[in-house]
Amino acid sequence: IECEQGTPEWLQARAGVITASELSKVLAKGEGKTRAKYMRQLAGEIITGQPCDSGFDGNRHTERGKIMEPVARELLETRTSQKITQVGFILNEELRMGCSPDGLLGANPDNLLEFESGVELKCCLADIQIERLLHGGVPSEYRAQVEGSLLVTGAKVWKFYSYSTNLPAHIIDVTLSDERKTEMIKAIEDFNTELDALVKTIRNLY
């Protein structure tokens, strides 16, 4: 869906469907409060036809990240010798889920869904980057988001790229095992079934 991320058009495009950035809430364990709250949010969007206002307008760290992102993107293009194409929102209608990639690496200009790998780009402070470099892998708070993007697009590889000025880049190629894919699809289908039931219950109250 052609739109600029963060705009009203983008918010409308993703209203009422699970997004990769929120997939961790669908997969959440424990008492299920986070999962239930997210389901109510999506139900509200479906019933009202209006995107939910998250109430978060960013802070100085997110603003800093926005400023650094073009630099990081350019450095990755140089490193891979491939163009990174920016897109708005990719919707998988069968899965009823979507994602907003930070870029598509090596995309076919005639068909953007033909690309070499997706990119999840995170710009961070030096101490966080050092922690990521020492620990390796994808930080746990972003793994579901990256795996969700793989699931939505059917891509084989997604690059998690962490950048901080004057420090080495942290780049991990993430893939999705068949076992993990099956597990995630089951959780998403169960969530959407419950979501439909919730929407029906509320509409019957009118």
Phi and psi in degrees as GROMACS dihedral restraints (atoms count N, CA, C in turn):
[ dihedral_restraints ]
;  ai    aj    ak    al  type     phi  dphi    fc
    3     4     5     6     1   -79.0    20    10
    4     5     6     7     1   112.8    20    10
    6     7     8     9     1  -166.5    20    10
    7     8     9    10     1   161.6    20    10
    9    10    11    12     1   -91.2    20    10
   10    11    12    13     1   130.5    20    10
   12    13    14    15     1   -60.2    20    10
   13    14    15    16     1   136.0    20    10
   15    16    17    18     1    93.9    20    10
   16    17    18    19     1    -8.1    20    10
   18    19    20    21     1   -86.5    20    10
   19    20    21    22     1   165.9    20    10
   21    22    23    24     1   -57.1    20    10
   22    23    24    25     1   -35.3    20    10
   24    25    26    27     1   -64.5    20    10
   25    26    27    28     1   -38.8    20    10
   27    28    29    30     1   -67.9    20    10
   28    29    30    31     1   -43.4    20    10
   30    31    32    33     1   -61.0    20    10
   31    32    33    34     1   -39.3    20    10
   33    34    35    36     1   -68.4    20    10
   34    35    36    37     1   -37.7    20    10
   36    37    38    39     1   -63.3    20    10
   37    38    39    40     1   -32.2    20    10
   39    40    41    42     1  -100.8    20    10
   40    41    42    43     1     1.2    20    10
   42    43    44    45     1   -65.6    20    10
   43    44    45    46     1   133.1    20    10
   45    46    47    48     1    83.4    20    10
   46    47    48    49     1     1.1    20    10
   48    49    50    51     1  -125.9    20    10
   49    50    51    52     1   151.7    20    10
   51    52    53    54     1   -63.0    20    10
   52    53    54    55     1   137.6    20    10
   54    55    56    57     1  -115.2    20    10
   55    56    57    58     1   153.3    20    10
   57    58    59    60     1   -58.9    20    10
   58    59    60    61     1   -35.7    20    10
   60    61    62    63     1   -66.6    20    10
   61    62    63    64     1   -20.0    20    10
   63    64    65    66     1  -111.5    20    10
   64    65    66    67     1     7.3    20    10
   66    67    68    69     1   -61.0    20    10
   67    68    69    70     1   -30.4    20    10
   69    70    71    72     1   -59.0    20    10
   70    71    72    73     1   -29.1    20    10
   72    73    74    75     1   -70.1    20    10
   73    74    75    76     1   -35.4    20    10
   75    76    77    78     1   -68.0    20    10
   76    77    78    79     1   -36.1    20    10
   78    79    80    81     1   -89.5    20    10
   79    80    81    82     1    -1.5    20    10
   81    82    83    84     1   -59.9    20    10
   82    83    84    85     1   138.3    20    10
   84    85    86    87     1   -97.5    20    10
   85    86    87    88     1  -170.0    20    10
   87    88    89    90     1    86.7    20    10
   88    89    90    91     1  -143.2    20    10
   90    91    92    93     1   -74.5    20    10
   91    92    93    94     1   -15.2    20    10
   93    94    95    96     1    84.8    20    10
   94    95    96    97     1    10.6    20    10
   96    97    98    99     1   -65.7    20    10
   97    98    99   100     1   -41.6    20    10
   99   100   101   102     1   -64.6    20    10
  100   101   102   103     1   -43.1    20    10
  102   103   104   105     1   -63.4    20    10
  103   104   105   106     1   -44.4    20    10
  105   106   107   108     1   -65.3    20    10
  106   107   108   109     1   -39.7    20    10
  108   109   110   111     1   -65.5    20    10
  109   110   111   112     1   -41.7    20    10
  111   112   113   114     1   -64.8    20    10
  112   113   114   115     1   -37.8    20    10
  114   115   116   117     1   -64.5    20    10
  115   116   117   118     1   -40.9    20    10
  117   118   119   120     1   -64.2    20    10
  118   119   120   121     1   -37.4    20    10
  120   121   122   123     1   -62.1    20    10
  121   122   123   124     1   -48.1    20    10
  123   124   125   126     1   -65.8    20    10
  124   125   126   127     1   -38.3    20    10
  126   127   128   129     1   -60.8    20    10
  127   128   129   130     1   -41.8    20    10
  129   130   131   132     1   -61.7    20    10
  130   131   132   133     1   -40.3    20    10
  132   133   134   135     1   -66.7    20    10
  133   134   135   136     1   -39.9    20    10
  135   136   137   138     1   -66.4    20    10
  136   137   138   139     1   -46.0    20    10
  138   139   140   141     1   -69.6    20    10
  139   140   141   142     1   -43.2    20    10
  141   142   143   144     1   -87.6    20    10
  142   143   144   145     1   -20.3    20    10
  144   145   146   147     1    76.1    20    10
  145   146   147   148     1    10.8    20    10
  147   148   149   150     1  -119.9    20    10
  148   149   150   151     1   137.8    20    10
  150   151   152   153     1   -64.9    20    10
  151   152   153   154     1   146.9    20    10
  153   154   155   156     1   -78.5    20    10
  154   155   156   157     1   136.7    20    10
  156   157   158   159     1   -81.2    20    10
  157   158   159   160     1   114.1    20    10
  159   160   161   162     1   -67.6    20    10
  160   161   162   163     1   -21.2    20    10
  162   163   164   165     1    79.4    20    10
  163   164   165   166     1     3.2    20    10
  165   166   167   168     1  -112.2    20    10
  166   167   168   169     1   115.8    20    10
  168   169   170   171     1  -102.5    20    10
  169   170   171   172     1     9.2    20    10
  171   172   173   174     1    95.4    20    10
  172   173   174   175     1   173.4    20    10
  174   175   176   177     1  -142.7    20    10
  175   176   177   178     1  -171.7    20    10
  177   178   179   180     1   -64.8    20    10
  178   179   180   181     1   -27.7    20    10
  180   181   182   183     1   -73.4    20    10
  181   182   183   184     1   -40.4    20    10
  183   184   185   186     1   -69.1    20    10
  184   185   186   187     1   -36.1    20    10
  186   187   188   189     1   -65.4    20    10
  187   188   189   190     1   -40.0    20    10
  189   190   191   192     1   -62.1    20    10
  190   191   192   193     1   -39.7    20    10
  192   193   194   195     1   -62.9    20    10
  193   194   195   196     1   -40.0    20    10
  195   196   197   198     1   -63.4    20    10
  196   197   198   199     1   -37.3    20    10
  198   199   200   201     1   -69.6    20    10
  199   200   201   202     1   -38.7    20    10
  201   202   203   204     1   -77.7    20    10
  202   203   204   205     1   -24.1    20    10
  204   205   206   207     1   -57.0    20    10
  205   206   207   208     1   -45.8    20    10
  207   208   209   210     1   -59.9    20    10
  208   209   210   211     1   -37.0    20    10
  210   211   212   213     1   -64.8    20    10
  211   212   213   214     1   -45.9    20    10
  213   214   215   216     1   -62.6    20    10
  214   215   216   217     1   -41.4    20    10
  216   217   218   219     1   -62.5    20    10
  217   218   219   220     1   -42.7    20    10
  219   220   221   222     1   -64.6    20    10
  220   221   222   223     1   -39.8    20    10
  222   223   224   225     1   -64.8    20    10
  223   224   225   226     1   -38.1    20    10
  225   226   227   228     1   -68.8    20    10
  226   227   228   229     1   -37.5    20    10
  228   229   230   231     1   -60.9    20    10
  229   230   231   232     1   -42.8    20    10
  231   232   233   234     1   -64.8    20    10
  232   233   234   235     1   -41.3    20    10
  234   235   236   237     1   -66.5    20    10
  235   236   237   238     1   -37.4    20    10
  237   238   239   240     1   -97.8    20    10
  238   239   240   241     1   -10.1    20    10
  240   241   242   243     1    58.5    20    10
  241   242   243   244     1    34.5    20    10
  243   244   245   246     1  -136.9    20    10
  244   245   246   247     1   149.4    20    10
  246   247   248   249     1   -78.5    20    10
  247   248   249   250     1   140.7    20    10
  249   250   251   252     1  -102.5    20    10
  250   251   252   253     1   118.0    20    10
  252   253   254   255     1   -93.9    20    10
  253   254   255   256     1   128.5    20    10
  255   256   257   258     1   -88.9    20    10
  256   257   258   259     1   138.6    20    10
  258   259   260   261     1  -132.2    20    10
  259   260   261   262     1   168.4    20    10
  261   262   263   264     1   -88.5    20    10
  262   263   264   265     1   -80.5    20    10
  264   265   266   267     1  -141.1    20    10
  265   266   267   268     1   132.9    20    10
  267   268   269   270     1  -108.1    20    10
  268   269   270   271     1   119.8    20    10
  270   271   272   273     1  -108.1    20    10
  271   272   273   274     1   126.5    20    10
  273   274   275   276     1  -100.0    20    10
  274   275   276   277     1    99.7    20    10
  276   277   278   279     1   -65.6    20    10
  277   278   279   280     1   -36.2    20    10
  279   280   281   282     1   -65.1    20    10
  280   281   282   283     1   -40.6    20    10
  282   283   284   285     1   -82.3    20    10
  283   284   285   286     1   -18.6    20    10
  285   286   287   288     1    57.5    20    10
  286   287   288   289     1    51.8    20    10
  288   289   290   291     1  -154.2    20    10
  289   290   291   292     1   152.3    20    10
  291   292   293   294     1  -142.1    20    10
  292   293   294   295     1   174.3    20    10
  294   295   296   297     1  -148.0    20    10
  295   296   297   298     1   157.8    20    10
  297   298   299   300     1  -123.0    20    10
  298   299   300   301     1    86.5    20    10
  300   301   302   303     1   -62.8    20    10
  301   302   303   304     1   151.1    20    10
  303   304   305   306     1   -77.2    20    10
  304   305   306   307     1   -10.8    20    10
  306   307   308   309     1   169.5    20    10
  307   308   309   310     1   159.9    20    10
  309   310   311   312     1  -118.3    20    10
  310   311   312   313     1   121.8    20    10
  312   313   314   315     1   -90.3    20    10
  313   314   315   316     1   126.0    20    10
  315   316   317   318     1    69.5    20    10
  316   317   318   319     1    37.3    20    10
  318   319   320   321     1   -76.0    20    10
  319   320   321   322     1   145.8    20    10
  321   322   323   324     1   -75.9    20    10
  322   323   324   325     1   119.1    20    10
  324   325   326   327     1   -57.9    20    10
  325   326   327   328     1   -27.4    20    10
  327   328   329   330     1   -85.5    20    10
  328   329   330   331     1   -16.4    20    10
  330   331   332   333     1  -154.6    20    10
  331   332   333   334     1    94.8    20    10
  333   334   335   336     1   -62.5    20    10
  334   335   336   337     1   -19.3    20    10
  336   337   338   339     1   -78.1    20    10
  337   338   339   340     1    -2.6    20    10
  339   340   341   342     1  -100.3    20    10
  340   341   342   343     1   103.1    20    10
  342   343   344   345     1  -147.0    20    10
  343   344   345   346     1   162.3    20    10
  345   346   347   348     1   -76.9    20    10
  346   347   348   349     1   -46.6    20    10
  348   349   350   351     1  -160.3    20    10
  349   350   351   352     1   155.7    20    10
  351   352   353   354     1   -87.9    20    10
  352   353   354   355     1   167.9    20    10
  354   355   356   357     1  -131.1    20    10
  355   356   357   358     1   127.6    20    10
  357   358   359   360     1  -111.1    20    10
  358   359   360   361     1   111.5    20    10
  360   361   362   363     1  -107.9    20    10
  361   362   363   364     1   125.8    20    10
  363   364   365   366     1  -127.0    20    10
  364   365   366   367     1   120.5    20    10
  366   367   368   369     1   -98.7    20    10
  367   368   369   370     1   132.4    20    10
  369   370   371   372     1  -141.8    20    10
  370   371   372   373     1   171.0    20    10
  372   373   374   375     1   -72.9    20    10
  373   374   375   376     1   161.4    20    10
  375   376   377   378     1   -58.3    20    10
  376   377   378   379     1   -43.1    20    10
  378   379   380   381     1   -65.0    20    10
  379   380   381   382     1   -35.3    20    10
  381   382   383   384     1   -69.7    20    10
  382   383   384   385     1   -41.0    20    10
  384   385   386   387     1   -62.8    20    10
  385   386   387   388     1   -42.2    20    10
  387   388   389   390     1   -61.9    20    10
  388   389   390   391     1   -41.5    20    10
  390   391   392   393     1   -60.5    20    10
  391   392   393   394     1   -43.7    20    10
  393   394   395   396     1   -66.1    20    10
  394   395   396   397     1   -38.1    20    10
  396   397   398   399     1   -66.2    20    10
  397   398   399   400     1   -37.9    20    10
  399   400   401   402     1   -72.3    20    10
  400   401   402   403     1   -41.4    20    10
  402   403   404   405     1   -83.0    20    10
  403   404   405   406     1   -29.1    20    10
  405   406   407   408     1    71.3    20    10
  406   407   408   409     1   174.4    20    10
  408   409   410   411     1    71.2    20    10
  409   410   411   412     1  -172.9    20    10
  411   412   413   414     1   -94.4    20    10
  412   413   414   415     1   129.0    20    10
  414   415   416   417     1   -54.8    20    10
  415   416   417   418     1   139.4    20    10
  417   418   419   420     1   -56.4    20    10
  418   419   420   421     1   -31.8    20    10
  420   421   422   423     1   -71.5    20    10
  421   422   423   424     1   -12.4    20    10
  423   424   425   426     1  -114.8    20    10
  424   425   426   427     1    -5.6    20    10
  426   427   428   429     1   -62.0    20    10
  427   428   429   430     1   -46.4    20    10
  429   430   431   432     1   -61.3    20    10
  430   431   432   433     1   -37.7    20    10
  432   433   434   435     1   -62.5    20    10
  433   434   435   436     1   -46.3    20    10
  435   436   437   438     1   -67.5    20    10
  436   437   438   439     1   -44.8    20    10
  438   439   440   441     1   -63.9    20    10
  439   440   441   442     1   -36.0    20    10
  441   442   443   444     1   -63.6    20    10
  442   443   444   445     1   -38.9    20    10
  444   445   446   447     1   -65.5    20    10
  445   446   447   448     1   -38.9    20    10
  447   448   449   450     1   -61.2    20    10
  448   449   450   451     1   -43.4    20    10
  450   451   452   453     1   -66.5    20    10
  451   452   453   454     1   -44.7    20    10
  453   454   455   456     1   -62.2    20    10
  454   455   456   457     1   -44.8    20    10
  456   457   458   459     1   -91.1    20    10
  457   458   459   460     1   -19.4    20    10
  459   460   461   462     1    77.3    20    10
  460   461   462   463     1    11.1    20    10
  462   463   464   465     1   -66.8    20    10
  463   464   465   466     1   153.2    20    10
  465   466   467   468     1   -87.5    20    10
  466   467   468   469     1   -28.2    20    10
  468   469   470   471     1  -137.7    20    10
  469   470   471   472     1   141.7    20    10
  471   472   473   474     1  -132.0    20    10
  472   473   474   475     1   128.2    20    10
  474   475   476   477     1   -90.2    20    10
  475   476   477   478     1   121.3    20    10
  477   478   479   480     1   -92.0    20    10
  478   479   480   481     1   118.4    20    10
  480   481   482   483     1  -124.6    20    10
  481   482   483   484     1   110.2    20    10
  483   484   485   486     1  -104.2    20    10
  484   485   486   487     1   129.6    20    10
  486   487   488   489     1  -128.3    20    10
  487   488   489   490     1   139.1    20    10
  489   490   491   492     1  -146.0    20    10
  490   491   492   493     1   135.3    20    10
  492   493   494   495     1   -54.5    20    10
  493   494   495   496     1   132.4    20    10
  495   496   497   498     1    67.0    20    10
  496   497   498   499     1    18.0    20    10
  498   499   500   501     1  -125.4    20    10
  499   500   501   502     1   157.9    20    10
  501   502   503   504     1   -60.3    20    10
  502   503   504   505     1   147.8    20    10
  504   505   506   507     1   -73.8    20    10
  505   506   507   508     1   149.6    20    10
  507   508   509   510     1  -115.2    20    10
  508   509   510   511     1   106.6    20    10
  510   511   512   513     1  -123.8    20    10
  511   512   513   514     1   125.1    20    10
  513   514   515   516     1  -125.9    20    10
  514   515   516   517     1   130.1    20    10
  516   517   518   519     1   -86.9    20    10
  517   518   519   520     1   117.6    20    10
  519   520   521   522     1  -103.5    20    10
  520   521   522   523     1   134.2    20    10
  522   523   524   525     1  -123.2    20    10
  523   524   525   526     1   169.2    20    10
  525   526   527   528     1  -122.2    20    10
  526   527   528   529     1   119.0    20    10
  528   529   530   531     1   -73.2    20    10
  529   530   531   532     1   156.9    20    10
  531   532   533   534     1   -60.9    20    10
  532   533   534   535     1   -37.9    20    10
  534   535   536   537     1   -64.2    20    10
  535   536   537   538     1   -45.3    20    10
  537   538   539   540     1   -67.6    20    10
  538   539   540   541     1   -39.1    20    10
  540   541   542   543     1   -60.0    20    10
  541   542   543   544     1   -46.3    20    10
  543   544   545   546     1   -61.7    20    10
  544   545   546   547     1   -42.8    20    10
  546   547   548   549     1   -61.4    20    10
  547   548   549   550     1   -44.2    20    10
  549   550   551   552     1   -68.7    20    10
  550   551   552   553     1   -43.1    20    10
  552   553   554   555     1   -60.5    20    10
  553   554   555   556     1   -41.8    20    10
  555   556   557   558     1   -61.4    20    10
  556   557   558   559     1   -44.5    20    10
  558   559   560   561     1   -65.0    20    10
  559   560   561   562     1   -39.3    20    10
  561   562   563   564     1   -68.2    20    10
  562   563   564   565     1   -43.5    20    10
  564   565   566   567     1   -63.3    20    10
  565   566   567   568     1   -43.0    20    10
  567   568   569   570     1   -61.8    20    10
  568   569   570   571     1   -42.6    20    10
  570   571   572   573     1   -62.6    20    10
  571   572   573   574     1   -46.7    20    10
  573   574   575   576     1   -66.8    20    10
  574   575   576   577     1   -32.8    20    10
  576   577   578   579     1   -64.6    20    10
  577   578   579   580     1   -44.7    20    10
  579   580   581   582     1   -66.8    20    10
  580   581   582   583     1   -37.1    20    10
  582   583   584   585     1   -61.9    20    10
  583   584   585   586     1   -44.4    20    10
  585   586   587   588     1   -60.6    20    10
  586   587   588   589     1   -41.3    20    10
  588   589   590   591     1   -65.5    20    10
  589   590   591   592     1   -39.6    20    10
  591   592   593   594     1   -64.6    20    10
  592   593   594   595     1   -45.1    20    10
  594   595   596   597     1   -60.1    20    10
  595   596   597   598     1   -42.4    20    10
  597   598   599   600     1   -63.6    20    10
  598   599   600   601     1   -41.8    20    10
  600   601   602   603     1   -61.0    20    10
  601   602   603   604     1   -45.6    20    10
  603   604   605   606     1   -68.9    20    10
  604   605   606   607     1   -39.6    20    10
  606   607   608   609     1   -66.1    20    10
  607   608   609   610     1   -29.3    20    10
  609   610   611   612     1   -72.8    20    10
  610   611   612   613     1   -11.1    20    10
  612   613   614   615     1   -82.9    20    10
  613   614   615   616     1   -13.0    20    10
